[in-house]
Amino acid sequence: MAKSKSGGTRSYIRGRVGADVYSIGKDAAGNKQQVVRSLAETVSNPQTEAQMKGRMIMSTVMQSVSAMAGIIDHSFDNVPNGQPNISEFIRRNYALVKADVAAHPSSGNTFGICKYNEKGEKIGAYLISSGSANLPVAIAITALGAGGTITLGADDITVGGLKAVTGLGADDFLTMCGYDANGVFQFVRLHINQELADTTAISSSNIADVFTLEGTVAPTISIASNVITVMLDASQKGGAWIISKKTQSGYNHNEATLTTIATPDYNADTALATYPKGSQRFLNGGDL
């Protein structure tokens, strides 16, 4: 980059002349100066397979960022809310998807991969929250993330018993996240109804009143014996629970990873085949 006190011609100018771009800036003393930078005459973009694989992974992660933003912009504790939280999600999950692509390129993958220019999130075992809170053993995800359960004590199927096994206080929340039947990321937040007395017995006739709900879907909540089941929809394809525990400094969350279906679409080999690839010289890794 060149700098001139008098300008590119007889005065300070802005704009492009040939391959040079002129702008006006200031030097360290705050004095106006002409700034000139040269554009590259040719730009090389060989689009090698390694480059395309990296872009494929990043595209896949970023589609999930768009779908999960309402959760992942504040679910990583000890990281500032907003973009820093999202960046933490990207950093950690890019590594997970990359490792899965390397280990399971054609089958057995735990992350679905986006094809070239494909929009929409893919089902995957994403880490969606991380913190110091512990998820009580009474709260679980069923096999392959088909839904979530809360197991009450066999002899205390009451609102008080629910509070006891979950550890949820008046300012605490439980959020179910997962993929619905169409592979769309959904979530719903549960808060124990504080208007119900602890002695209130929980049954199929009043289970709808036990929680107040807010989220992207209206879940199905049922109880059989002493087990409460929460389903995003009848064919839920993945799930995780996030607990939000109120502290003096804010909320703490647990480490939560989505449990998903086996071998989600698409595997890396299938997706990568749709990405454009340029030429690479033999000595630099290309084919003869």
C-alpha positions, 0 to 999 in steps of 0.5 A, spaced: 500 500 500 502 506 498 501 513 501 501 520 498 501 527 502 498 530 495 494 525 492 494 521 487 494 526 482 493 534 484 489 533 489 486 528 494 481 523 490 477 517 491 475 511 486 478 506 482 484 508 476 485 502 473 488 496 478 489 502 483 483 504 488 484 511 491 481 513 498 482 518 503 485 516 510 489 519 516 496 518 518 498 517 525 498 525 527 491 525 524 493 529 518 489 527 512 493 523 507 491 519 500 491 512 501 492 507 494 491 500 494 492 495 488 487 490 486 490 483 484 489 482 477 487 475 477 484 471 483 485 464 484 480 459 487 482 452 485 476 449 489 480 443 491 476 437 494 479 439 501 477 446 500 470 444 498 470 439 504 471 445 509 466 449 506 461 444 506 462 443 513 461 450 515 455 451 511 452 445 514 454 448 521 451 455 519 444 452 517 444 449 524 446 456 527 440 459 523 435 454 526 438 454 533 439 462 534 434 462 539 437 457 544 445 458 542 445 465 543 445 464 550 446 457 552 454 457 553 455 459 560 462 463 561 461 466 554 458 473 553 451 472 550 449 474 543 455 473 538 460 470 542 455 465 544 454 463 537 461 463 535 462 458 541 457 454 538 460 454 531 467 453 534 465 447 538 460 444 533 465 445 527 470 440 530 465 435 531 462 435 524 469 435 521 471 429 526 464 425 524 466 427 516 473 424 517 470 418 521 464 416 517 464 419 510 459 414 507 455 411 513 454 411 520 454 418 521 451 422 526 451 429 523 447 430 516 451 434 511 448 439 507 449 439 499 451 444 495 447 451 496 442 447 500 438 451 505 435 448 512 438 445 518 440 438 518 439 433 523 445 432 527 448 431 534 450 438 536 452 440 542 447 446 544 449 448 551 454 447 556 455 449 563 456 447 570 448 445 572 447 438 572 441 435 569 437 431 574 437 423 573 430 423 573 430 427 567 432 423 560 431 422 553 428 416 550 432 412 545 434 415 539 431 422 542 424 420 540 422 424 546 423 426 553 421 423 560 421 425 567 420 420 572 417 421 579 417 417 585 413 411 585 410 414 592 410 421 590 406 423 584 405 430 586 407 437 584 411 437 590 414 430 588 415 433 581 419 439 584 423 434 588 426 430 583 427 435 578 430 440 583 426 446 579 424 452 583 420 458 582 425 461 577 428 455 574 426 452 567 426 446 563 427 446 555 426 440 550 430 441 544 430 437 538 427 435 531 420 434 529 418 429 524 420 434 518 427 434 521 426 442 523 429 444 529 424 446 535 424 447 542 419 448 548 420 451 555 417 448 561 415 452 567 412 448 573 405 452 575 406 455 581 399 456 582 398 449 584 399 446 591 405 441 592 400 436 594 396 436 588 396 429 585 398 429 578 394 425 573 392 424 566 386 429 567 390 435 569 397 434 566 396 439 561 395 444 567 402 442 571 406 446 566 406 453 563 409 452 556 412 457 551 416 455 544 416 454 537 411 448 538 405 445 542 408 439 545 404 433 547 405 431 554 402 425 558 403 421 564 403 413 565 404 411 572 409 415 574 413 417 568 411 424 564 413 424 557 414 430 553 414 429 545 415 435 540 411 431 535 408 424 534 415 423 530 420 427 534 427 425 531 432 428 536 432 431 543 436 434 549 434 437 555 437 444 557 436 446 565 436 453 567 438 454 574 437 461 577 443 464 581 445 470 583 449 472 577 444 469 572 442 462 569 447 456 569 445 451 564 447 443 563 451 440 557 446 438 552 448 434 546 442 432 541 441 425 541 438 423 534 436 418 529 441 413 526 445 415 519 441 422 518 441 425 511 446 426 507 453 423 509 459 426 507 461 422 500 454 424 498 454 431 499 461 432 497 459 430 490 455 436 489 460 441 490 464 444 484 471 442 484 476 446 480 483 443 478 489 442 482 496 441 480 499 434 481 505 436 485 500 440 490 495 434 491 491 434 484 490 428 480 494 426 474 
